[in-house]
Amino acid sequence: MNLFKKICVFFCLVSPLVAVNYQVKNLKEFNKIVKKLASGDSIFFAPGKYGKLNLNGQIKGTNNYIKLISKEVGQAEFTNIYLQNIKYLELDGFKISQTPNREKYISPDPRDDGRKVWEDRSIVIAKSEEIIIRNCIISDMEDENHNNDHNGLTIRDTKFILFEKNDLSHLYTAAIFQDVSNVEIIQNNFHDIRNDGINIAGKSKKVLIKGNRFENFFPHTVSVGSDSKTDKRDHADHIQVYSVKANERAEDIKIMNNTSLMGNKGKPTQSIFIQASPDGSGIDNFNIQIIGNYISNGHYHGISVFDAKNVVIEKNIVLQSKNMLGCDVLNSPGIHIRRVEGAIINQNTSREYTLDQKSYSPQNNEILKCEKSTQKSENSKSVKK
């Protein structure tokens, strides 16, 4: 083999393939391209309505993401996105919006091949890894009727997820992450939501929730029955961590520098609520850090952690919203710790503290005192604890 051929063979073996950029204007064009995609390739979607995107195993990048990008943010629109058995995929700048209809089975549940469920979610991702969703708009019809809103994002059995700088609104529950690991949920905007904002469920671990904003939630507050089966009130949380089964727990959860507001239009909502299981009989959640969050709401549960080990609650500000009147503890968010082993509660500001736990170390926390004459949180006085 001559020197020229040897050099060509060497560079063919060691040089990466050149990434390819594709342009599409409908799903038919996309489906022709999808099987050709290699790591590093990008597909740019022209403005338009694309219907449902359903991928099962067609995209499996290696060490570099395959990117699906809206040419103009929010102008390429899907009704639903379903992903299963996908690796190294990035979604950037799409709008995902459904026509409200909460009574219809619209997709198979990706957890069980072909099994039908009440699947009204805008995005469903399952059994995948290395997924990025950024700069997307996830929203139902932007009306004032919160009875017809679908769920937004559901991710199950998936690892290495980045969910950043998205806008979620006019949804029932905005984002559910169940049985996931190595997740970053960063700088998203949650507003005009009926139920939960971020819901971390099942055996999830290594989750960072940082720099997100929650405002103007509209939970149903009227009950139609006295027991759990007929009680239709929403127990809405801006951020909730809970276990689906008694033998499951969350591990290594960091909730940092988020802003949780009742808002000018919204109803009182629980801000940060963490519990191992509904009846307290499950395995304790492990390694929970809640640091530097700002809360101004109108519900008892400002920061509540039940059934956990190794908890740090530090440098949080928990206030009553200026839209709530009076000094009723149920309307004033506080910091509440129950059935917790090994907690550090340090340098927080709140009107209410409940520290019913086995071991804790409260230090330098500020207690705000409600002034009934003004009935406004901004005029509360403070004392040190």
GISULQUI-V388358 format. One record per backbone hydrogen bond with DSSP energy under -1.0 kcal/mol. CO is the residue of the C=O (numbers start at 1). NH is the residue of the N-H. E is the energy in kcal/mol with one decimal. If there is no record, write none. Layout:
co=CO nh=NH e=E
co=CO nh=NH e=E
//
This chain:
co=2 nh=6 e=-2.1
co=3 nh=7 e=-2.4
co=4 nh=8 e=-2.2
co=5 nh=9 e=-2.5
co=6 nh=10 e=-2.4
co=7 nh=11 e=-2.4
co=8 nh=12 e=-2.0
co=9 nh=13 e=-1.7
co=10 nh=14 e=-2.2
co=11 nh=15 e=-2.1
co=20 nh=42 e=-2.4
co=22 nh=44 e=-2.9
co=24 nh=46 e=-2.6
co=26 nh=30 e=-1.7
co=27 nh=31 e=-2.9
co=28 nh=32 e=-1.1
co=29 nh=33 e=-1.1
co=30 nh=34 e=-2.2
co=33 nh=36 e=-2.5
co=38 nh=41 e=-2.3
co=41 nh=67 e=-2.6
co=42 nh=22 e=-3.0
co=43 nh=69 e=-3.1
co=44 nh=24 e=-2.5
co=45 nh=71 e=-2.5
co=48 nh=77 e=-2.9
co=51 nh=79 e=-2.2
co=53 nh=82 e=-3.2
co=55 nh=84 e=-1.9
co=59 nh=87 e=-2.0
co=66 nh=90 e=-2.5
co=67 nh=43 e=-2.8
co=68 nh=92 e=-2.2
co=69 nh=45 e=-3.2
co=72 nh=75 e=-2.4
co=75 nh=48 e=-2.4
co=76 nh=95 e=-2.1
co=77 nh=50 e=-3.3
co=78 nh=97 e=-2.3
co=80 nh=53 e=-2.6
co=81 nh=124 e=-2.5
co=82 nh=55 e=-2.9
co=83 nh=126 e=-2.1
co=84 nh=57 e=-1.9
co=86 nh=129 e=-2.2
co=87 nh=61 e=-2.6
co=88 nh=66 e=-2.5
co=89 nh=132 e=-2.4
co=90 nh=68 e=-3.1
co=91 nh=134 e=-2.5
co=92 nh=70 e=-2.7
co=93 nh=74 e=-3.6
co=94 nh=137 e=-2.7
co=95 nh=78 e=-2.8
co=96 nh=139 e=-2.1
co=109 nh=112 e=-1.1
co=112 nh=115 e=-2.3
co=115 nh=109 e=-3.0
co=117 nh=119 e=-2.1
co=122 nh=81 e=-2.3
co=123 nh=154 e=-2.3
co=124 nh=83 e=-2.9
co=125 nh=156 e=-2.7
co=126 nh=85 e=-1.5
co=128 nh=159 e=-1.6
co=129 nh=88 e=-1.5
co=130 nh=89 e=-1.9
co=131 nh=162 e=-2.5
co=132 nh=91 e=-2.8
co=133 nh=164 e=-2.1
co=134 nh=93 e=-2.1
co=136 nh=167 e=-2.7
co=137 nh=96 e=-3.1
co=138 nh=169 e=-2.1
co=141 nh=143 e=-2.2
co=150 nh=172 e=-3.6
co=151 nh=122 e=-1.3
co=152 nh=122 e=-1.1
co=152 nh=123 e=-2.5
co=153 nh=176 e=-2.8
co=154 nh=125 e=-2.5
co=155 nh=178 e=-2.9
co=156 nh=127 e=-1.1
co=158 nh=181 e=-1.3
co=159 nh=130 e=-1.9
co=160 nh=131 e=-2.2
co=161 nh=184 e=-2.4
co=162 nh=133 e=-2.7
co=163 nh=186 e=-2.0
co=164 nh=135 e=-1.3
co=166 nh=189 e=-2.7
co=167 nh=138 e=-2.8
co=168 nh=191 e=-2.3
co=171 nh=194 e=-2.5
co=172 nh=195 e=-3.1
co=173 nh=152 e=-2.8
co=174 nh=153 e=-3.0
co=175 nh=199 e=-2.4
co=176 nh=155 e=-2.7
co=177 nh=201 e=-3.0
co=178 nh=157 e=-1.4
co=180 nh=205 e=-2.1
co=181 nh=160 e=-2.1
co=182 nh=161 e=-2.0
co=183 nh=208 e=-2.7
co=184 nh=163 e=-3.0
co=185 nh=210 e=-2.3
co=186 nh=165 e=-1.8
co=188 nh=213 e=-2.5
co=189 nh=168 e=-3.1
co=190 nh=215 e=-2.0
co=192 nh=170 e=-1.6
co=193 nh=218 e=-3.1
co=196 nh=174 e=-2.7
co=197 nh=175 e=-1.9
co=198 nh=240 e=-2.7
co=199 nh=177 e=-3.1
co=200 nh=242 e=-2.5
co=201 nh=179 e=-2.0
co=202 nh=204 e=-1.5
co=204 nh=251 e=-2.1
co=205 nh=182 e=-1.3
co=206 nh=183 e=-2.4
co=207 nh=254 e=-2.8
co=208 nh=185 e=-3.2
co=209 nh=256 e=-2.6
co=210 nh=187 e=-2.0
co=212 nh=259 e=-2.8
co=213 nh=190 e=-3.2
co=214 nh=261 e=-2.9
co=216 nh=192 e=-1.4
co=217 nh=267 e=-2.9
co=220 nh=234 e=-2.4
co=227 nh=231 e=-1.8
co=236 nh=270 e=-1.7
co=237 nh=197 e=-2.3
co=238 nh=198 e=-2.6
co=239 nh=273 e=-2.5
co=240 nh=200 e=-3.3
co=241 nh=275 e=-2.4
co=245 nh=248 e=-1.6
co=246 nh=283 e=-1.4
co=250 nh=286 e=-2.5
co=251 nh=206 e=-1.7
co=252 nh=207 e=-1.8
co=253 nh=289 e=-2.8
co=254 nh=209 e=-3.2
co=255 nh=291 e=-2.0
co=256 nh=211 e=-1.8
co=258 nh=294 e=-2.7
co=259 nh=214 e=-2.6
co=260 nh=296 e=-2.9
co=270 nh=238 e=-2.4
co=271 nh=239 e=-2.4
co=272 nh=304 e=-2.6
co=273 nh=241 e=-2.3
co=274 nh=306 e=-2.9
co=277 nh=280 e=-1.6
co=285 nh=309 e=-2.4
co=286 nh=252 e=-2.1
co=287 nh=253 e=-2.0
co=288 nh=312 e=-2.7
co=289 nh=255 e=-3.2
co=290 nh=314 e=-2.2
co=291 nh=257 e=-2.0
co=293 nh=317 e=-2.6
co=294 nh=260 e=-3.1
co=295 nh=319 e=-3.1
co=296 nh=262 e=-2.5
co=297 nh=321 e=-3.1
co=300 nh=302 e=-1.6
co=300 nh=334 e=-2.0
co=301 nh=271 e=-2.4
co=302 nh=272 e=-2.1
co=303 nh=336 e=-3.0
co=304 nh=274 e=-2.6
co=305 nh=338 e=-2.1
co=307 nh=285 e=-2.1
co=308 nh=341 e=-2.3
co=309 nh=287 e=-2.2
co=310 nh=288 e=-2.1
co=311 nh=344 e=-2.5
co=312 nh=290 e=-3.2
co=313 nh=346 e=-2.2
co=314 nh=292 e=-2.1
co=316 nh=349 e=-2.6
co=317 nh=295 e=-3.2
co=319 nh=297 e=-1.9
co=321 nh=324 e=-1.8
co=328 nh=331 e=-1.5
co=330 nh=300 e=-1.1
co=334 nh=303 e=-2.7
co=335 nh=354 e=-2.6
co=336 nh=305 e=-2.5
co=337 nh=356 e=-1.9
co=338 nh=307 e=-1.9
co=339 nh=308 e=-1.2
co=340 nh=358 e=-1.7
co=340 nh=359 e=-1.1
co=341 nh=310 e=-2.4
co=342 nh=311 e=-2.1
co=343 nh=361 e=-1.5
co=344 nh=313 e=-3.2
co=345 nh=363 e=-2.5
co=346 nh=315 e=-2.1
co=348 nh=366 e=-3.6
co=349 nh=318 e=-3.3
co=350 nh=368 e=-1.9
co=352 nh=335 e=-2.7
co=354 nh=337 e=-4.1
co=355 nh=357 e=-1.2
co=356 nh=339 e=-1.4
co=359 nh=343 e=-1.5
co=363 nh=347 e=-2.4
co=365 nh=385 e=-2.9
co=366 nh=350 e=-2.3
co=367 nh=383 e=-2.7
co=369 nh=381 e=-2.2
co=371 nh=374 e=-1.0
co=371 nh=375 e=-2.4
co=376 nh=379 e=-1.1
co=377 nh=380 e=-1.9
co=381 nh=369 e=-5.8
co=383 nh=367 e=-3.4
//
